[in-house]
Amino acid sequence: MKSASLLSERLRSHRLTAPAASVTDAAAHMLAVQSQDFTAGRWALAARTRREPTLHLVDRAFDRGELVRAWTMRGTLHIIPARDLRWVLSVTGDRQRQQAAGRRRDLGIDRTMVDAAVAAVVPRLSDGGLTRAEMFEVFSGIGIDPSGQRGIHLLSELTLDGLICQGPVVTRERVSREQRFVLVEQHIREHAAPDDPLAELFVRYVDGHGPAGVADFAWWSGLTLGRSREARDRAAGRVVEIEEGLFVSGARPRRSPSVADVLALGAFDEYYISYADRTAVCAPEHLALVGPGKNGMVRATIIADGRVIGCWTHASASLGSAPELFVADADDEAVRSALARFTRFLDG
């Protein structure tokens, strides 16, 4: 597939040139957006939605129980529609446990420790939930040291068990980066139940990320290549193979004529991170500048006509500082306009 066509189709499937009517519609279309940087995850949804929703509006969707954040795949936090959490974990949970098993053994996490943590936290979670620090206090109170990533791995294990998720946003500051852990059975009112969850995961990935192939899906989902091929085969008839090994949705969203050509996407944005080969959207010589680097970070990017032309930071955008551009012929005014949209998102 020609590069220009590939980028055009991906921009549309990501809803970057075909924005959704609401933040929750954008989330449902994407299914899961990477969100260990909580501000970036919320911006990913706003950037895919019409009429410039604010951070406050996105946070209200968490408070209403429409969106949650959880370790949905690859041991990484994602924002996901609350109704989709259970079935997604039914596909990815065992694989995540396999990938984390060695580290959890090193930390001394076993079923006895998990059961003790469950018994301690469940009564405390029934009244509005607990922050991460408060969860760690509960762990400490029963003799479990949460340091050295033990606390985080325990929280992940309780999530994979279907017990907890991160829900309402804690509003102590202008840009809150914290949520409360809540009980899934109390917080999520409706659970989707697709007939074939594995096929559904492949279809939903292609809907929000196509054109893409099995290797891309395997990277994004964290599933093995064998399991990913099975997902593709079981999804036959629900996606369209436009050329050998490359799939798109059968019902792609309609492009908007008013979307800007230059976009500011956040750290770890799905448009860059969710493919096995990122050279389609980023020149090979710039990959190391974007990431992931040695610290695991993937920087926020400036996109022009579907290609990465530079990087920026959330803090520098708020201060009006210039981004780091990789090309000499960038449209400076369009770049400033893209970054200003992010500032309006924060400031409301």
Buried (B, 14 or more C-beta within 10 A) or exposed (E): EEEEEBBBBBBBBBBBBBBBEBBBBBBBBBBBBBBBBBBBBBBBBBBBBBEEBBBBBBBBBBBEBBBBBBBBBBBBBBBBBBBBBBBBBBBBBEBBBEEBEEEBEEBEBEEEBBEBBBEBBBEBBEEEBBBBEBBBBBBEEEEBEBEEBBBBBBBBBBBBBBBBBBBBBBEEEEBBEBBBBBBBEEBBEEBBEBEBBBBBBBBBBBBBBBBBBBBBBBBBBBBEEEBBBBBBEBBEEBBBEBEEEBBBBEEBBEBEEEBBEBBBBBBBBBBBBBBEEBEBBBBEEBBEBBBEEEEEBBBBBBBBEBBBBBBBBBEBBBEEEEBEBBEEEBBEEBBBBBBEBBBEBBEE
